[in-house]
């Protein structure tokens, strides 16, 4: 597992909306509708593919072929992404329809171990469409998901990779978004990326924020 040292200089490895991102960055991307999702996700992944990065899209059902077509149409230079673009569905999160955060993080950590196994300059980018979570939203699930997102920040910091979790504001409301935002150090909204002043660092917190906290 790769650990970033506190005094080591960190160079940008990615951009989102023109803003530089460094290894370990974890972004909460808030958007409305699939068209807006593709509008910012496509250049994020295309830039990575052009740079030789390993890219993983955790998408919705049927995203595989559909997004590869979107990519080829909007960024002909990278075509359909080739072997460096991997696309997986909601089953990465669910077991028999139930969310299992521990299982998900174990699978993602194993993926990172395989894809970026050494300090040879390899970098990974991950984009996760969280639409699968909409039918499950209940207070207990929100707590589990926020805890997962906080632990995902630790996982992303442990490898040379950048991760973006995408939440559709047409599907999710304040009962999920308010506590969830606190689990991400950066937030993308309305075409802008911002440092999150409400971020609760998992390395400083003993537990997830309560869903009723503001």
N, C-alpha and C positions, 0 to 999 in steps of 0.2 A: 504494500500500500504506500502511496506517495504522500508525503507530508510537506507542506509549505513551511519554510522556516521564516520566523518573524522578521529577520533582518535582510532577507534575500530580496533583491530588486525583482519586481514583477512586471513583465511587459504585457501589453494588450495582445490577446490572441483572437478576439472577435469584436464585432460591432453590432449594435442594434439601434436603428434610427440614427446612425452616425456617431453614437456614443461608444467609446472603447470599453471592452469587457476584459477582465483578467481571469486566469484560472481559478476555479472555485466559486465564481459568481453564480448566484441563484436568483432568478428574476421571476416575479409574479406578473404575468402579462394579462391585463384586463381588456376585453374587446367585446364587440357586439356582432355576432353572426359569422358564419364561416368565411365569407368573402373578406372581411377584415382580418380574420385569422391568417388566411393565406397571404394577405398583402404584406404582413410583417414577417411571417414565418418563412416564406419562400426565399427572400434575400438572405435571411439569417443562415439557413441551411445551405443555400447556393454558395455563399461566401466560404463556408466551411469546406464544401466539396471542392471548390476551386483551389483552396489552400492545402488540399490533401488530408483534411481532418476526417475522422470517423464520425458519422452523423447517425443519430438514432431518433426516429419519430415514434413516440408512443401515441398512436392515433385512435380514431374512432373506427367502428366496423366499416370495412370497405375502403379505408383510407389508402391502402397500399397502391393499387393501380391508379386511383383517382389523383392522388397527390403527385405521383410520378408524371402523370400527364400534365398537371399544372406546372410542375417544375420544367419539363421539356418545352412547354409552350412559352413560358416567361423568361427562361434562362437557357437558350439553346446551347450555350457553351458547355453546360454541365449535363445536358440531356436529361435522362431519367435517373441520374444519380449513381448508376453502376453499383459495384459491390460496397462502396464506402457509405452508401445510404441504406440503412436498415430500418424497416418499418414493422412495428408490432402493435397488437390490438389491446383492448381493455383487459384481456385475460392476464396481462402482466400484473394487474392490481387485484383481480378477483379470483376467489376460489369458491366454486359452486355458488356464485352470485354474491359472495360475502367478501368485503374488503379485508385484506390481510397485509398490513403495513410491514410487518417483520419479514414475511415471505418476499414481498416486493423489493425491499431494500437488499435482502440477501441476493436476489436474482440480479439486481442492478450492480451490486458490488462485484459479483462474479463476472458480469459483462465488462465492467471497467478493468478488472484484473486481466481479462483476456485481450481487450482491445488496446489498452495502453499499459503493457506489461513492464516497460522499462523507460528510463529517462533518456529517450532517444529523439525527443522533439515531437513525438506523436501527441496530438490533441484530439479531444472528443467534444462534440456538441450534442445536446439532447433537447428536444422539444416535446413536451407532454401535453396533449389535449385532455383536459380533465372532465370532459362532458359526461363520461361514464358515471360520475359521482352524483349527478342530479337526482336520480330516483332514490338515492340512499340517504338524502339529507335529513337527519334527525339530530337532536342535541348530542347524543352519545357518538354518533358517527362523526360529527363536526370535530369533537374532541380528538377522536382517533386520527382524523385526517390532518389536523393541525399538528399533532404530535409527529405524524409521519413527515410532514413538510419540514419541521424543525430538524428531524434526524437526517432528512435528505440534504439539508444545508451542510451538515458534517460530512456526509458522503461525498458531495461535490467538492468540498475543500480538500479531500484526501487524494484527489487525482488531478492531472492536467486536463480539466474539462469545464465546460460552461453549461448550465442547465436553465431551461425556461419552462415554467408551468403556466398553462394557458387556461383561463377561466372566462367563459362567455357570460357577460352580464345580462344577456337575454334569458339565461337559464338559471343563474345563481343570484341570490339577493343578500342583503346585509347580514342575515343570520349566519351565512357561511363566509362572505367576503370580509367582514370586519375582523373577525379573529384570524382568518387565514392570511391576510395581508401582513400581520405582525410576524409571521413565520418566514418572511422573505426580506432579505437585505435591500433589494431593489424592486421597483415597481414600474411597469410599462403601462401607460394610459394616455389615450388621445394622441398617439404618435410621439410621446415623450417618455424618456426613462429617468427615474428619479431615485436618489438615495432615500431610503425609507427611515424617517425619524422615529417611527414607532416599532421598528424591528427589535425583536427580543432574541438576542444572540443565544443559540443553544449551548454554547460553551460557557455562558454566564447564568443561564436559567436552569432551575431544577425541574421545571415542568412546563407544559404548554399553557398559553393564555386561556382563560375561561371565555366561553363564547359570549358572555354578557359584558365583558370588559370593553371599555372604549378608551 
